[in-house]
């Protein structure tokens, strides 16, 4: 018997030459939301650290 899963999943891989491979069963809206979250994280990582900040 084959088990089927309805759990949302997103697998993203980047090849050594920079190609992105994506496998997912989530909606386009969920992917857009995830993309926005990634951009926000990148913006936070680029922000200069303040004295005593250990968030990076």
CHARMM internal coordinates of N, CA and C (Angstrom, degrees):
IC EDIT
DIST 1 N 1 CA 1.4377
DIST 1 CA 1 C 1.5235
ANGL 1 N 1 CA 1 C 108.57
DIST 1 C 2 N 1.3236
ANGL 1 CA 1 C 2 N 117.19
DIHE 1 N 1 CA 1 C 2 N 129.59
DIST 2 N 2 CA 1.4508
ANGL 1 C 2 N 2 CA 122.53
DIHE 1 CA 1 C 2 N 2 CA 179.31
DIST 2 CA 2 C 1.5255
ANGL 2 N 2 CA 2 C 109.62
DIHE 1 C 2 N 2 CA 2 C -90.09
DIST 2 C 3 N 1.3191
ANGL 2 CA 2 C 3 N 116.16
DIHE 2 N 2 CA 2 C 3 N 126.91
DIST 3 N 3 CA 1.4682
ANGL 2 C 3 N 3 CA 120.78
DIHE 2 CA 2 C 3 N 3 CA 177.68
DIST 3 CA 3 C 1.5249
ANGL 3 N 3 CA 3 C 109.15
DIHE 2 C 3 N 3 CA 3 C -85.87
DIST 3 C 4 N 1.3022
ANGL 3 CA 3 C 4 N 116.36
DIHE 3 N 3 CA 3 C 4 N 134.92
DIST 4 N 4 CA 1.4595
ANGL 3 C 4 N 4 CA 120.64
DIHE 3 CA 3 C 4 N 4 CA 175.73
DIST 4 CA 4 C 1.5083
ANGL 4 N 4 CA 4 C 108.33
DIHE 3 C 4 N 4 CA 4 C -111.99
DIST 4 C 5 N 1.3083
ANGL 4 CA 4 C 5 N 115.70
DIHE 4 N 4 CA 4 C 5 N 141.49
DIST 5 N 5 CA 1.4566
ANGL 4 C 5 N 5 CA 120.77
DIHE 4 CA 4 C 5 N 5 CA -176.87
DIST 5 CA 5 C 1.5195
ANGL 5 N 5 CA 5 C 110.12
DIHE 4 C 5 N 5 CA 5 C -114.65
DIST 5 C 6 N 1.3050
ANGL 5 CA 5 C 6 N 115.51
DIHE 5 N 5 CA 5 C 6 N 133.55
DIST 6 N 6 CA 1.4581
ANGL 5 C 6 N 6 CA 121.32
DIHE 5 CA 5 C 6 N 6 CA 176.49
DIST 6 CA 6 C 1.5201
ANGL 6 N 6 CA 6 C 111.26
DIHE 5 C 6 N 6 CA 6 C -101.66
DIST 6 C 7 N 1.3390
ANGL 6 CA 6 C 7 N 116.60
DIHE 6 N 6 CA 6 C 7 N 8.60
DIST 7 N 7 CA 1.4516
ANGL 6 C 7 N 7 CA 120.85
DIHE 6 CA 6 C 7 N 7 CA -179.68
DIST 7 CA 7 C 1.5255
ANGL 7 N 7 CA 7 C 108.65
DIHE 6 C 7 N 7 CA 7 C -71.55
DIST 7 C 8 N 1.3335
ANGL 7 CA 7 C 8 N 117.88
DIHE 7 N 7 CA 7 C 8 N 127.45
DIST 8 N 8 CA 1.4650
ANGL 7 C 8 N 8 CA 119.67
DIHE 7 CA 7 C 8 N 8 CA 178.56
DIST 8 CA 8 C 1.5344
ANGL 8 N 8 CA 8 C 110.00
DIHE 7 C 8 N 8 CA 8 C -61.49
DIST 8 C 9 N 1.3149
ANGL 8 CA 8 C 9 N 115.44
DIHE 8 N 8 CA 8 C 9 N 137.53
DIST 9 N 9 CA 1.4532
ANGL 8 C 9 N 9 CA 119.25
DIHE 8 CA 8 C 9 N 9 CA 177.09
DIST 9 CA 9 C 1.5181
ANGL 9 N 9 CA 9 C 110.75
DIHE 8 C 9 N 9 CA 9 C -141.82
DIST 9 C 10 N 1.3158
ANGL 9 CA 9 C 10 N 114.32
DIHE 9 N 9 CA 9 C 10 N 152.56
DIST 10 N 10 CA 1.4525
ANGL 9 C 10 N 10 CA 122.27
DIHE 9 CA 9 C 10 N 10 CA 177.74
DIST 10 CA 10 C 1.5187
ANGL 10 N 10 CA 10 C 107.08
DIHE 9 C 10 N 10 CA 10 C -143.77
DIST 10 C 11 N 1.3154
ANGL 10 CA 10 C 11 N 116.31
DIHE 10 N 10 CA 10 C 11 N 120.61
DIST 11 N 11 CA 1.4563
ANGL 10 C 11 N 11 CA 121.81
DIHE 10 CA 10 C 11 N 11 CA 177.89
DIST 11 CA 11 C 1.5183
ANGL 11 N 11 CA 11 C 106.78
DIHE 10 C 11 N 11 CA 11 C -119.28
DIST 11 C 12 N 1.3169
ANGL 11 CA 11 C 12 N 115.18
DIHE 11 N 11 CA 11 C 12 N 123.43
DIST 12 N 12 CA 1.4636
ANGL 11 C 12 N 12 CA 120.88
DIHE 11 CA 11 C 12 N 12 CA 179.31
DIST 12 CA 12 C 1.5182
ANGL 12 N 12 CA 12 C 107.71
DIHE 11 C 12 N 12 CA 12 C -124.54
DIST 12 C 13 N 1.3131
ANGL 12 CA 12 C 13 N 115.83
DIHE 12 N 12 CA 12 C 13 N 131.26
DIST 13 N 13 CA 1.4616
ANGL 12 C 13 N 13 CA 121.31
DIHE 12 CA 12 C 13 N 13 CA 176.88
DIST 13 CA 13 C 1.5147
ANGL 13 N 13 CA 13 C 108.26
DIHE 12 C 13 N 13 CA 13 C -131.77
DIST 13 C 14 N 1.3191
ANGL 13 CA 13 C 14 N 116.04
DIHE 13 N 13 CA 13 C 14 N 149.04
DIST 14 N 14 CA 1.4547
ANGL 13 C 14 N 14 CA 121.68
DIHE 13 CA 13 C 14 N 14 CA 176.91
DIST 14 CA 14 C 1.5183
ANGL 14 N 14 CA 14 C 107.58
DIHE 13 C 14 N 14 CA 14 C -121.54
DIST 14 C 15 N 1.3197
ANGL 14 CA 14 C 15 N 115.69
DIHE 14 N 14 CA 14 C 15 N 125.30
DIST 15 N 15 CA 1.4597
ANGL 14 C 15 N 15 CA 120.65
DIHE 14 CA 14 C 15 N 15 CA -179.89
DIST 15 CA 15 C 1.5273
ANGL 15 N 15 CA 15 C 109.52
DIHE 14 C 15 N 15 CA 15 C -76.26
DIST 15 C 16 N 1.3290
ANGL 15 CA 15 C 16 N 117.79
DIHE 15 N 15 CA 15 C 16 N 164.17
DIST 16 N 16 CA 1.4691
ANGL 15 C 16 N 16 CA 120.72
DIHE 15 CA 15 C 16 N 16 CA 179.31
DIST 16 CA 16 C 1.5362
ANGL 16 N 16 CA 16 C 113.45
DIHE 15 C 16 N 16 CA 16 C -56.79
DIST 16 C 17 N 1.3254
ANGL 16 CA 16 C 17 N 117.35
DIHE 16 N 16 CA 16 C 17 N -27.32
DIST 17 N 17 CA 1.4701
ANGL 16 C 17 N 17 CA 119.31
DIHE 16 CA 16 C 17 N 17 CA 179.31
DIST 17 CA 17 C 1.5346
ANGL 17 N 17 CA 17 C 112.41
DIHE 16 C 17 N 17 CA 17 C -92.15
DIST 17 C 18 N 1.3377
ANGL 17 CA 17 C 18 N 117.25
DIHE 17 N 17 CA 17 C 18 N 10.72
DIST 18 N 18 CA 1.4671
ANGL 17 C 18 N 18 CA 120.93
DIHE 17 CA 17 C 18 N 18 CA 173.95
DIST 18 CA 18 C 1.5116
ANGL 18 N 18 CA 18 C 116.08
DIHE 17 C 18 N 18 CA 18 C 90.55
DIST 18 C 19 N 1.3229
ANGL 18 CA 18 C 19 N 118.12
DIHE 18 N 18 CA 18 C 19 N 3.76
DIST 19 N 19 CA 1.4604
ANGL 18 C 19 N 19 CA 120.41
DIHE 18 CA 18 C 19 N 19 CA 178.57
DIST 19 CA 19 C 1.5281
ANGL 19 N 19 CA 19 C 109.52
DIHE 18 C 19 N 19 CA 19 C -76.47
DIST 19 C 20 N 1.3298
ANGL 19 CA 19 C 20 N 116.22
DIHE 19 N 19 CA 19 C 20 N 135.13
DIST 20 N 20 CA 1.4623
ANGL 19 C 20 N 20 CA 121.31
DIHE 19 CA 19 C 20 N 20 CA 179.95
DIST 20 CA 20 C 1.5189
ANGL 20 N 20 CA 20 C 109.24
DIHE 19 C 20 N 20 CA 20 C -97.53
DIST 20 C 21 N 1.3394
ANGL 20 CA 20 C 21 N 115.69
DIHE 20 N 20 CA 20 C 21 N 131.66
DIST 21 N 21 CA 1.4554
ANGL 20 C 21 N 21 CA 122.54
DIHE 20 CA 20 C 21 N 21 CA 176.62
DIST 21 CA 21 C 1.5215
ANGL 21 N 21 CA 21 C 106.68
DIHE 20 C 21 N 21 CA 21 C -116.19
DIST 21 C 22 N 1.3341
ANGL 21 CA 21 C 22 N 116.57
DIHE 21 N 21 CA 21 C 22 N 127.81
DIST 22 N 22 CA 1.4557
ANGL 21 C 22 N 22 CA 121.35
DIHE 21 CA 21 C 22 N 22 CA -176.05
DIST 22 CA 22 C 1.5181
ANGL 22 N 22 CA 22 C 109.85
DIHE 21 C 22 N 22 CA 22 C -128.72
DIST 22 C 23 N 1.3182
ANGL 22 CA 22 C 23 N 115.96
DIHE 22 N 22 CA 22 C 23 N 133.84
DIST 23 N 23 CA 1.4594
ANGL 22 C 23 N 23 CA 121.90
DIHE 22 CA 22 C 23 N 23 CA 173.13
DIST 23 CA 23 C 1.5239
ANGL 23 N 23 CA 23 C 106.68
DIHE 22 C 23 N 23 CA 23 C -131.58
DIST 23 C 24 N 1.3165
ANGL 23 CA 23 C 24 N 116.43
DIHE 23 N 23 CA 23 C 24 N 130.58
DIST 24 N 24 CA 1.4573
ANGL 23 C 24 N 24 CA 118.99
DIHE 23 CA 23 C 24 N 24 CA -174.28
DIST 24 CA 24 C 1.5199
ANGL 24 N 24 CA 24 C 110.97
DIHE 23 C 24 N 24 CA 24 C -159.39
DIST 24 C 25 N 1.3203
ANGL 24 CA 24 C 25 N 114.80
DIHE 24 N 24 CA 24 C 25 N 158.76
DIST 25 N 25 CA 1.4650
ANGL 24 C 25 N 25 CA 120.04
DIHE 24 CA 24 C 25 N 25 CA 171.14
DIST 25 CA 25 C 1.5298
ANGL 25 N 25 CA 25 C 110.00
DIHE 24 C 25 N 25 CA 25 C -124.18
DIST 25 C 26 N 1.3343
ANGL 25 CA 25 C 26 N 116.22
DIHE 25 N 25 CA 25 C 26 N 22.64
DIST 26 N 26 CA 1.4686
ANGL 25 C 26 N 26 CA 120.22
DIHE 25 CA 25 C 26 N 26 CA 179.06
DIST 26 CA 26 C 1.5276
ANGL 26 N 26 CA 26 C 109.87
DIHE 25 C 26 N 26 CA 26 C -96.98
DIST 26 C 27 N 1.3087
ANGL 26 CA 26 C 27 N 115.56
DIHE 26 N 26 CA 26 C 27 N 163.70
DIST 27 N 27 CA 1.4602
ANGL 26 C 27 N 27 CA 121.55
DIHE 26 CA 26 C 27 N 27 CA -177.05
DIST 27 CA 27 C 1.5317
ANGL 27 N 27 CA 27 C 111.22
DIHE 26 C 27 N 27 CA 27 C -73.42
DIST 27 C 28 N 1.3291
ANGL 27 CA 27 C 28 N 116.61
DIHE 27 N 27 CA 27 C 28 N 160.81
DIST 28 N 28 CA 1.4662
ANGL 27 C 28 N 28 CA 119.71
DIHE 27 CA 27 C 28 N 28 CA 174.76
DIST 28 CA 28 C 1.5363
ANGL 28 N 28 CA 28 C 112.34
DIHE 27 C 28 N 28 CA 28 C -57.77
DIST 28 C 29 N 1.3304
ANGL 28 CA 28 C 29 N 117.36
DIHE 28 N 28 CA 28 C 29 N -35.69
DIST 29 N 29 CA 1.4667
ANGL 28 C 29 N 29 CA 119.80
DIHE 28 CA 28 C 29 N 29 CA 178.30
DIST 29 CA 29 C 1.5268
ANGL 29 N 29 CA 29 C 110.98
DIHE 28 C 29 N 29 CA 29 C -64.25
DIST 29 C 30 N 1.3203
ANGL 29 CA 29 C 30 N 117.21
DIHE 29 N 29 CA 29 C 30 N -39.98
DIST 30 N 30 CA 1.4659
ANGL 29 C 30 N 30 CA 120.42
DIHE 29 CA 29 C 30 N 30 CA 177.94
DIST 30 CA 30 C 1.5254
ANGL 30 N 30 CA 30 C 110.34
DIHE 29 C 30 N 30 CA 30 C -64.76
DIST 30 C 31 N 1.3309
ANGL 30 CA 30 C 31 N 117.30
DIHE 30 N 30 CA 30 C 31 N -39.37
DIST 31 N 31 CA 1.4662
ANGL 30 C 31 N 31 CA 120.38
DIHE 30 CA 30 C 31 N 31 CA 177.36
DIST 31 CA 31 C 1.5223
ANGL 31 N 31 CA 31 C 110.85
DIHE 30 C 31 N 31 CA 31 C -64.26
DIST 31 C 32 N 1.3235
ANGL 31 CA 31 C 32 N 117.49
DIHE 31 N 31 CA 31 C 32 N -41.26
DIST 32 N 32 CA 1.4730
ANGL 31 C 32 N 32 CA 120.52
DIHE 31 CA 31 C 32 N 32 CA 177.66
DIST 32 CA 32 C 1.5266
ANGL 32 N 32 CA 32 C 110.65
DIHE 31 C 32 N 32 CA 32 C -61.80
DIST 32 C 33 N 1.3162
ANGL 32 CA 32 C 33 N 116.58
DIHE 32 N 32 CA 32 C 33 N -43.14
DIST 33 N 33 CA 1.4603
ANGL 32 C 33 N 33 CA 121.09
DIHE 32 CA 32 C 33 N 33 CA 179.46
DIST 33 CA 33 C 1.5282
ANGL 33 N 33 CA 33 C 110.27
DIHE 32 C 33 N 33 CA 33 C -62.59
DIST 33 C 34 N 1.3138
ANGL 33 CA 33 C 34 N 116.26
DIHE 33 N 33 CA 33 C 34 N -43.46
DIST 34 N 34 CA 1.4577
ANGL 33 C 34 N 34 CA 120.83
DIHE 33 CA 33 C 34 N 34 CA 178.66
DIST 34 CA 34 C 1.5307
ANGL 34 N 34 CA 34 C 110.05
DIHE 33 C 34 N 34 CA 34 C -62.71
DIST 34 C 35 N 1.3276
ANGL 34 CA 34 C 35 N 116.66
DIHE 34 N 34 CA 34 C 35 N -40.69
DIST 35 N 35 CA 1.4575
ANGL 34 C 35 N 35 CA 120.97
DIHE 34 CA 34 C 35 N 35 CA 177.96
DIST 35 CA 35 C 1.5179
ANGL 35 N 35 CA 35 C 111.78
DIHE 34 C 35 N 35 CA 35 C -61.67
DIST 35 C 36 N 1.3305
ANGL 35 CA 35 C 36 N 116.97
DIHE 35 N 35 CA 35 C 36 N -41.98
DIST 36 N 36 CA 1.4673
ANGL 35 C 36 N 36 CA 120.96
DIHE 35 CA 35 C 36 N 36 CA 177.30
DIST 36 CA 36 C 1.5261
ANGL 36 N 36 CA 36 C 110.10
DIHE 35 C 36 N 36 CA 36 C -62.70
DIST 36 C 37 N 1.3314
ANGL 36 CA 36 C 37 N 116.75
DIHE 36 N 36 CA 36 C 37 N -41.97
DIST 37 N 37 CA 1.4720
ANGL 36 C 37 N 37 CA 120.23
DIHE 36 CA 36 C 37 N 37 CA 178.08
DIST 37 CA 37 C 1.5233
ANGL 37 N 37 CA 37 C 110.96
DIHE 36 C 37 N 37 CA 37 C -61.21
DIST 37 C 38 N 1.3261
ANGL 37 CA 37 C 38 N 117.41
DIHE 37 N 37 CA 37 C 38 N -41.87
DIST 38 N 38 CA 1.4644
ANGL 37 C 38 N 38 CA 120.62
DIHE 37 CA 37 C 38 N 38 CA 178.95
DIST 38 CA 38 C 1.5212
ANGL 38 N 38 CA 38 C 111.30
DIHE 37 C 38 N 38 CA 38 C -63.92
DIST 38 C 39 N 1.3456
ANGL 38 CA 38 C 39 N 117.36
DIHE 38 N 38 CA 38 C 39 N -40.08
DIST 39 N 39 CA 1.4697
ANGL 38 C 39 N 39 CA 120.16
DIHE 38 CA 38 C 39 N 39 CA 177.63
DIST 39 CA 39 C 1.5183
ANGL 39 N 39 CA 39 C 110.77
DIHE 38 C 39 N 39 CA 39 C -63.49
DIST 39 C 40 N 1.3309
ANGL 39 CA 39 C 40 N 117.07
DIHE 39 N 39 CA 39 C 40 N -40.20
DIST 40 N 40 CA 1.4600
ANGL 39 C 40 N 40 CA 120.42
DIHE 39 CA 39 C 40 N 40 CA 178.63
DIST 40 CA 40 C 1.5312
ANGL 40 N 40 CA 40 C 111.10
DIHE 39 C 40 N 40 CA 40 C -63.99
DIST 40 C 41 N 1.3241
ANGL 40 CA 40 C 41 N 116.24
DIHE 40 N 40 CA 40 C 41 N -41.03
DIST 41 N 41 CA 1.4650
ANGL 40 C 41 N 41 CA 120.08
DIHE 40 CA 40 C 41 N 41 CA 177.81
DIST 41 CA 41 C 1.5258
ANGL 41 N 41 CA 41 C 110.28
DIHE 40 C 41 N 41 CA 41 C -63.09
DIST 41 C 42 N 1.3277
ANGL 41 CA 41 C 42 N 116.90
DIHE 41 N 41 CA 41 C 42 N -43.25
DIST 42 N 42 CA 1.4630
ANGL 41 C 42 N 42 CA 120.93
DIHE 41 CA 41 C 42 N 42 CA 179.33
DIST 42 CA 42 C 1.5248
ANGL 42 N 42 CA 42 C 110.48
DIHE 41 C 42 N 42 CA 42 C -61.94
DIST 42 C 43 N 1.3259
ANGL 42 CA 42 C 43 N 117.11
DIHE 42 N 42 CA 42 C 43 N -41.35
DIST 43 N 43 CA 1.4622
ANGL 42 C 43 N 43 CA 120.61
DIHE 42 CA 42 C 43 N 43 CA 178.14
DIST 43 CA 43 C 1.5292
ANGL 43 N 43 CA 43 C 110.88
DIHE 42 C 43 N 43 CA 43 C -61.62
DIST 43 C 44 N 1.3298
ANGL 43 CA 43 C 44 N 116.86
DIHE 43 N 43 CA 43 C 44 N -41.16
DIST 44 N 44 CA 1.4612
ANGL 43 C 44 N 44 CA 120.57
DIHE 43 CA 43 C 44 N 44 CA 178.80
DIST 44 CA 44 C 1.5263
ANGL 44 N 44 CA 44 C 110.98
DIHE 43 C 44 N 44 CA 44 C -65.38
DIST 44 C 45 N 1.3163
ANGL 44 CA 44 C 45 N 117.08
DIHE 44 N 44 CA 44 C 45 N -38.51
DIST 45 N 45 CA 1.4620
ANGL 44 C 45 N 45 CA 120.46
DIHE 44 CA 44 C 45 N 45 CA 179.93
DIST 45 CA 45 C 1.5232
ANGL 45 N 45 CA 45 C 111.80
DIHE 44 C 45 N 45 CA 45 C -68.08
DIST 45 C 46 N 1.3381
ANGL 45 CA 45 C 46 N 117.18
DIHE 45 N 45 CA 45 C 46 N -30.00
DIST 46 N 46 CA 1.4580
ANGL 45 C 46 N 46 CA 121.04
DIHE 45 CA 45 C 46 N 46 CA 179.76
DIST 46 CA 46 C 1.5206
ANGL 46 N 46 CA 46 C 112.37
DIHE 45 C 46 N 46 CA 46 C -79.52
DIST 46 C 47 N 1.3237
ANGL 46 CA 46 C 47 N 117.33
DIHE 46 N 46 CA 46 C 47 N -21.60
DIST 47 N 47 CA 1.4619
ANGL 46 C 47 N 47 CA 121.37
DIHE 46 CA 46 C 47 N 47 CA -177.83
DIST 47 CA 47 C 1.5271
ANGL 47 N 47 CA 47 C 109.40
DIHE 46 C 47 N 47 CA 47 C -65.37
DIST 47 C 48 N 1.3409
ANGL 47 CA 47 C 48 N 116.16
DIHE 47 N 47 CA 47 C 48 N 140.24
DIST 48 N 48 CA 1.4743
ANGL 47 C 48 N 48 CA 118.71
DIHE 47 CA 47 C 48 N 48 CA 178.42
DIST 48 CA 48 C 1.5297
ANGL 48 N 48 CA 48 C 110.78
DIHE 47 C 48 N 48 CA 48 C -65.69
DIST 48 C 49 N 1.3222
ANGL 48 CA 48 C 49 N 114.60
DIHE 48 N 48 CA 48 C 49 N 144.37
DIST 49 N 49 CA 1.4524
ANGL 48 C 49 N 49 CA 119.81
DIHE 48 CA 48 C 49 N 49 CA 177.85
DIST 49 CA 49 C 1.5328
ANGL 49 N 49 CA 49 C 110.08
DIHE 48 C 49 N 49 CA 49 C -75.60
DIST 49 C 50 N 1.3086
ANGL 49 CA 49 C 50 N 115.14
DIHE 49 N 49 CA 49 C 50 N 142.57
DIST 50 N 50 CA 1.4578
ANGL 49 C 50 N 50 CA 120.63
DIHE 49 CA 49 C 50 N 50 CA 173.85
DIST 50 CA 50 C 1.5313
ANGL 50 N 50 CA 50 C 107.29
DIHE 49 C 50 N 50 CA 50 C -92.68
DIST 50 C 51 N 1.3214
ANGL 50 CA 50 C 51 N 117.44
DIHE 50 N 50 CA 50 C 51 N 155.68
DIST 51 N 51 CA 1.4696
ANGL 50 C 51 N 51 CA 119.30
DIHE 50 CA 50 C 51 N 51 CA 179.45
DIST 51 CA 51 C 1.5252
ANGL 51 N 51 CA 51 C 111.67
DIHE 50 C 51 N 51 CA 51 C -53.07
DIST 51 C 52 N 1.3182
ANGL 51 CA 51 C 52 N 117.30
DIHE 51 N 51 CA 51 C 52 N 129.49
DIST 52 N 52 CA 1.4529
ANGL 51 C 52 N 52 CA 122.33
DIHE 51 CA 51 C 52 N 52 CA 179.43
DIST 52 CA 52 C 1.5167
ANGL 52 N 52 CA 52 C 114.99
DIHE 51 C 52 N 52 CA 52 C 85.26
DIST 52 C 53 N 1.3450
ANGL 52 CA 52 C 53 N 117.89
DIHE 52 N 52 CA 52 C 53 N -4.73
DIST 53 N 53 CA 1.4623
ANGL 52 C 53 N 53 CA 121.32
DIHE 52 CA 52 C 53 N 53 CA -179.91
DIST 53 CA 53 C 1.5206
ANGL 53 N 53 CA 53 C 109.92
DIHE 52 C 53 N 53 CA 53 C -77.82
DIST 53 C 54 N 1.3193
ANGL 53 CA 53 C 54 N 116.73
DIHE 53 N 53 CA 53 C 54 N 124.50
DIST 54 N 54 CA 1.4723
ANGL 53 C 54 N 54 CA 121.03
DIHE 53 CA 53 C 54 N 54 CA -179.95
DIST 54 CA 54 C 1.5170
ANGL 54 N 54 CA 54 C 111.33
DIHE 53 C 54 N 54 CA 54 C -117.77
DIST 54 C 55 N 1.3365
ANGL 54 CA 54 C 55 N 117.95
DIHE 54 N 54 CA 54 C 55 N 23.62
DIST 55 N 55 CA 1.4704
ANGL 54 C 55 N 55 CA 120.97
DIHE 54 CA 54 C 55 N 55 CA -174.18
DIST 55 CA 55 C 1.5208
ANGL 55 N 55 CA 55 C 113.60
DIHE 54 C 55 N 55 CA 55 C -76.22
DIST 55 C 56 N 1.3273
ANGL 55 CA 55 C 56 N 119.69
DIHE 55 N 55 CA 55 C 56 N -16.33
DIST 56 N 56 CA 1.4654
ANGL 55 C 56 N 56 CA 119.89
DIHE 55 CA 55 C 56 N 56 CA -179.27
DIST 56 CA 56 C 1.4755
ANGL 56 N 56 CA 56 C 109.84
DIHE 55 C 56 N 56 CA 56 C -89.32
END
COOR INIT
IC SEED 1 N 1 CA 1 C
IC BUILD
